[in-house]
Amino acid sequence: MAAAKTRKSAGAGRAAPRPDESRRPAEYSVEELARAARTTVRNVRAYQDRGLIPPPERRGRIGVYNDAHLSRLRIIGQMLERGYTLTSIGELLEAWERGSDLAGLFGLESAVSSPWTDESPKLYSLTDLVKLFGGNFKLPWLVKAAELGILIPEGARFRAPSPRMIQAGAELVTAGIPLDEMLDVVGRLRGNVEQAADQMVQLVEQHMFDRFGKGLPPADEVPRLGEIIWRLRPLVEMAVHAEVARAMEAAATRHLGDRLATILDHMTRAKKKAKK
């Protein structure tokens, strides 16, 4: 009976429509969902049987999962890491159902834990990578990419959380830039980005959540907090893109401006000599 109640709770916890509906919500098979959540298909099915995540949408014989399922799996994973058991997680869901607006609470959960990118992970074989990089792909590069989590070994293949990064790397290698040097830059960039992201989230925590103490926000505040976080996502992304664009413009001017000016000067002189 308790499991049935919990299952009902999980079903009620589908995320409220996001303020930013510009992108089509991601859809996952059970295998893709498990891979994105860094768990197993067996765990996904077990959580579903316990009512910890809602059932997938059925399309014929196929079950289709979405970002709300991925968000819930990530929350479950975080709670398990903190020492909660599956039974205690289920009991907590029931307690939330009795004490607050569960749909609003799970909307806030989704705003916090849903992916911050519209990319879906992609699997590559070694043959795929060699072909993508035009035959110029070295095994030491693979080791370095794995250390950075850009390519994650999964059996005989490699999962790329960001296929766009792989595609960009392949095009830059084709243009003549060594991948290992690019990966060194990515490694240094990551430390700076993670520090800035941590400070940004601390600001959100300090100014939006700290006034409620360590417990849950009041039920009437939960939907508003979830909406604010959804609205923050594109704003933060725009701010980051603007800073990257500013930095790239300054770096390009600093390192390439004089070189281009010299080339243009030589071209101008050559044209003048040709006219004579």
Disulfide bonds with the S-S distance in Angstrom:
none
